[in-house]
Amino acid sequence: MPLSVPGLPGLPPELAGPVAVQLAKPVRAIPAANALPGGCRYEPKWDGYRLVVVRSGSSTSVWSKQGRDLTDRFPDVVAAALAQIPTGTVLDGEVVIWNGSRLDFGLLQQRMVTAAGRLGALVAAHPASYVAFDLLAAGGTDLRGQRLSRRRAALEELAARWAPPMQLSPATADPEEARRWFDDFRPAGVEGLVAKGAGTRYAPGRREWLKVKSWETTEVLAGGVIGPIARPSQLVAGRYRDGELVVVGRTSPLSPAQSAELGAALRPADDGHPWPDRIGTGRFGGGTLSVPLTRVDPSVVVEVSADAALQAGVFRHPLRFVRVRPDLEPGDLPSIG
């Protein structure tokens, strides 16, 4: 098959896929309006997979941030791109799946592991949406050397003709509006904000954008710790699901004062504690490496700070220890579905 179709715009080789993407570095507060060259443009930080859509003369494909071809995993996005964006276009954005009024990262992960023969039913039951936030090529021309403000204007013109599942990510230069998004979008699973310089060019592989996550406090049970009970280094958090205590996350390393506060409240677990003697060091307690887990009596309620990234009631990112809550009982906490 030829690499291009006569009469249709082609693409530079580095934009034909896989495509290197620009990245963001974390900051603790929403950047000021003048924090980046040309002024900040604020966008929601979507809880999905980063996905580059490549619409060439011979094919339409989608690529992950890591350079994996995910075309077969997102046939709904590919079909929409084929129908709605012209040849020679490359989009940068996020693929998300809505489950009611909230983004559901778990449904995205199901796309990655479902057998090809069963993927059609999953796509029909839980269709994906593509939220575009940058335009890297149009008409076969590489736009990465242009300022973000120009790329955004061209993207908005292109997106004016779109229909779902193709969507344009909102953007604003107003920090007050960005703050409202930061607060109001969190219940939908939006993780925070990304700030980009309106006067900057697209820089693949470089962390020149800024991202700030939305955090709020919640309560968990102390089900276990890493390290000795009296001087724990991390809390392993639990909640009940259908009467069973399950791991829902762990904190980042505790400070000496936090370790002392938590350790003073804990008691050893009895023989009926359902958790294992070791826990993985990876996300959700998985991974090939493991560390000893000290099980504790799950009667202590702890307040933690968490971002909006949840999967089936489990926190995908590390929690931050806030304080022990002696005023609360385990029955005061909601169970997870």
LINVEN-V76431 format. One record per backbone hydrogen bond with DSSP energy under -0.5 kcal/mol. CO is the residue of the C=O (numbers start at 1). NH is the residue of the N-H. Records with the same first field share a line. If there is no record, write none. Layout:
# LINVEN-V76431
CO: NH  NH
This chain:
# LINVEN-V76431
5: 8
12: 15
13: 16
18: 17
21: 205
23: 208  209
25: 211
32: 35
33: 40
36: 39
37: 199
39: 198
41: 196
42: 172
43: 194
44: 46
45: 191  192
46: 48
49: 95
50: 65
51: 53  93
52: 54  63
53: 55  91
54: 56  61
55: 88  89
59: 56
61: 54
62: 70
63: 52
64: 67
68: 64  70
70: 73  74
74: 78
75: 79
76: 80
77: 81
78: 82
79: 83
80: 84
81: 85
86: 89
88: 140
89: 55
90: 136  137
91: 53
92: 133  134
93: 51
94: 131
95: 49
96: 129
97: 104
99: 102
102: 99
103: 105
104: 108
105: 109
106: 110
107: 111
108: 111  112
109: 112  113
110: 113  114
115: 118  119
116: 119  120
118: 122
119: 123
120: 124
121: 125
122: 126
129: 96  131
130: 132  167
131: 94
132: 169
134: 92  136
136: 143  144
137: 90
138: 141
141: 138
143: 146
144: 202
147: 150  151
148: 152
149: 153
150: 154
151: 155
152: 156
153: 157
154: 158
155: 159
156: 160
158: 161
159: 162
163: 166
165: 130  167
167: 132
170: 44
172: 42
173: 175
174: 178
175: 179
176: 180
177: 181
178: 182
179: 183
180: 184
181: 185
185: 188  190
186: 189
188: 103
191: 214
192: 45
193: 212
194: 43
195: 210
196: 41
197: 200
198: 149
200: 148
202: 204
203: 206
206: 23  208
209: 25
210: 195
211: 27
212: 193
213: 215
214: 308
216: 306
218: 304
220: 302
221: 223  238
223: 296
224: 236
225: 227  294
226: 233  234
228: 231
229: 232
233: 254
234: 226
235: 237  251
236: 223  224
237: 248  249
238: 221
239: 246
240: 336
241: 244
244: 241  246
246: 239
248: 315
249: 237
250: 319
255: 259
256: 260
257: 261
258: 262
259: 263
260: 264
261: 265
262: 265  266
263: 266
267: 297
270: 273
277: 293
279: 291
282: 285
283: 286
285: 280
286: 282
289: 281
291: 279
292: 294
293: 295
294: 225
295: 269
297: 299  300
299: 301
300: 222
301: 325
302: 220
303: 322  323
304: 218
305: 320
306: 216
308: 310
309: 316  317
310: 105
311: 314
314: 311  316
319: 252
320: 305
323: 303
324: 326
325: 328
329: 332
330: 333
